[in-house]
Amino acid sequence: MLTGDITDYTAVANMPWFRQISRFGWKCRALGPPRSIGTEMLIALHIEIDDQTTDQLEDSGIYSPPRYQLTEMAALQ
């Protein structure tokens, strides 16, 4: 799960973005066939988010855990 206990995400994307999302490591599936809307081929998608998601995204190189560094106030002046 991601911050905020998000477990699912549903969206509409153009085909190049859908293919890229799929390669990122998301558990992503099409909700139907692509449809031509105007000049775009769009597809509805569903992403399942679970306790393995951040590890899969980290393995694909698009996520890294936040890193914090404490700095003394004097160093900021």
Secondary structure, 3 states (H helix, E strand, C coil): CECCCECEEEEEEEHHHHHHHHHHCCEEEECCCCEEECCEEEEEEEEECCCCHHHHHHHHCCCCCCCCCCCCHHHHC
